[in-house]
Amino acid sequence: MRTASALTATLTLLALGLAGCSAPASTVAGTTTDTGKTPDTAPVASSTPTPTPTVASEFGEQVKSARGNLVKQLGQLAGTASSTGADTVTSRFAVTNIVVDQPCDSGYSESPQNGHFLGIHLNVETTPELADDASPTVSFSEYDWQAYDADGKRLNDPIGTAWSCLSTAQQLPVDIGPGQSVSGWIVLDVAATTGIVVLAPAGSAVGWEWSY
């Protein structure tokens, strides 16, 4: 059985959406001499500068659920930031697939306690800046997840017997250090074939959620 691994760095949620600022256009107006002649130097018009995308803009528009979580679609990028500054990205990740009745390959899997094994596949890339955090690892352990049915009722125990389903070769690594790129599965044990899963790491006030 895998042990719980809480996030060892405080995950600061990145604000989503583009914050663009435009300076008002201005011109340098020409003046005339007292003889009424136009000066030789033509007026120079300034252009409105193009907004520069912020760090947060790569994660898309910010949409929150009734639970206060950031709503994500399959394949949509999400990220974590340094505990020392929200503009410093420490990881980028995406849930790329959610499989109801996930096949097991561990060789010792038990029957789902709640009814269905739910496989969640993630791609994760951490940045070199993660090394500057006090605890330079991130984790997406099954102990950091919540599950809700189609009516929004939360499941008390979304792990159940899911720990027994997959071999370690298929599972996402528990602790991911700086400058790493990994892919793998998290498995939950849920009661419904449709619902919502929430990634709510320890130390984070707000999480991310996906419908399945």
N, C-alpha and C positions, 0 to 999 in steps of 0.2 A: 504493500500500500504506500502510495506516495504521500509524503508529509507536506503540510501546508508551508508555503513560502510567501509571506507577505512582502509587499513592495518594500525594499530597503531604502529607497529614496522617496521623499515626498513628491508625488506626481502633481505637478501644477498643470491643470487643464489649460490647453491653449485656446484662446478666444478665437472663434471661427468668423470668417467674413473679411472682406477687403475694406480697410479703412483708408480712403484716399482723400487727400486734401489738395485743393487747387487754389493757387494764388490768383487774385483778380488780375485780369489783363490791364496793362497800362501802356501809355505811349509817352514818348518825349516830344512834346509839341514844339514846332518851329516858331520862331519869333520873327517879326519884321522890323526892319530899320525904320527910322523916322522918315525915310524917303519913300517908304511903301514897297521896297523891293523884297522879294523872298530870299532868305539866306541861301547860300550855296549848299549847306548841309541839309539833306532831306530828313524829315522826321523818321525816327526809328521806332517801329512798333514791337512791343514785347509779346511773346506767345505765352499762353497758359501752360505751365509745366505739366508733363504727364505724370499721374500719380505712380509712385513706386509701390509694388506689391509688398505687403508686410509679411513677416514670418508666418503669421496665422493664416494668411489668405490661401496657402496651398492646401489647407484642410477643408475648404469649402464653406458654404453658408452655415451659420450657426442656427440649428433647430433643436429646441428642447422639448422633451416629453412632459407629461403631467407629473412624472416622478422627478423632474429636474435634471434628467440625463440628456446628453447629447445624442440625438438620433442619427444613426448611420445606416447606409445601405451596404450590401455586399460589394466588396471591392473598393469602397470609399476609404480614403486615407484618414487616419487619426494620428494623434501624437501626444507625447509627453514632453514636459519641459523641466529644466533644471530647477532644483529647490532654491537656487540663488538668483534666478532671473527668468521670467516667463518668455523672454525673447530667445532663450537658448534652448534649441530643440535637443532632447536627449534620445528620443526614439520616434520612429514612424512605423505604423503598423496598419494592417487591414485584415478584416475577416473576409476571406475569399469564398467560403462555402459553409453551409450548415446542412448536415445530413441527419434526417430522422431515421431511427433504427440503424445506427452506425454498426457496420460489421466489426467483429472483434477478432484479434489475431494473437492474443497473449498466450493462448493455450490453457489458461486457467480461469477464463471469464465466468462470472456468475450471471444469473438471469437479472434483468433490470428490476430493481426494488420498487421503482415508481411506475414502471410500465414500458419506457422506451429509452434506449441510449441515444443521446443527441451529440453528434460529432461537430465540433467547431474548428475549422481550419484557419490558421493565421499565418501571415507573412510578417516578419518583424525585422527591422533594421535599426540598430543603435548607432549613435554618432560618437566620434572621438571625444566630444565634450562631456559625455557621461562620466569619463574618468575623473573629471574635476568635482563631481558630487561627493559628499561625505561617504556615502555608500554606493559605489559605482556599479550597480546592477539594477535591472528591471525584471519583473516577473509577471506572468499571466496565468498563474496556477488556477486549477479548477476551484480552489478555495476562495478565489477572488470574484467568482461569478454568482449571479442570482438568476432564477428562472421564474417566469410568470405564465399562467395559462392564458387562453384567448380572452377571458373575461377580466384579466388584470389581477387575478389573485396570485399572490406569491407562494411558491413552493417552499415548505419549511426546510427540506433537505434535498438540494439539487445534485448532490454527489452520489448518494445511495451506494450502489455497487459499481459505479462507473470506473472507479480506480482499477478494476480488474479487467477492463475491456481490451486496451491496446498494449502492444509491446513498447518498450522504451524507444525503439527505433522509429516508431510512428508519433510518439508524443513530442509536443513542444518542450524544449529544455526549460527546466524550472527557473534557473537564474541565467540571465543574459547580460554579458559584460559589454564594455565599450567597443565600437567599431565592428560589430558582428552582424551577420545576416543569417537568419534562421527561418525555417518553416516547419510546421507540425500541427498536431491535433490536440485539442482539449475535449474531453468527453464528460457530459453531464448525464444525469439520470432523471428524466422528467416524466410527468404523468400524461401530458397532452401532445398531440402531433402538430399542433399549431400554438404559437404563443410568442413570448419575448424573452430574450436572454440579455442580461446586463453584466458588463464588466465594471466592477466597483472595487478597485484595489484599496487595500488598507492605507489609511493616511490621506485618501482623496475624498473631498466633500461631494464631488459630482462624478458620475461615471458615464459610460457609453452604452447604448442599447441597440439591438437589432431584432427585427421581426423574423419569424420563420414559419 
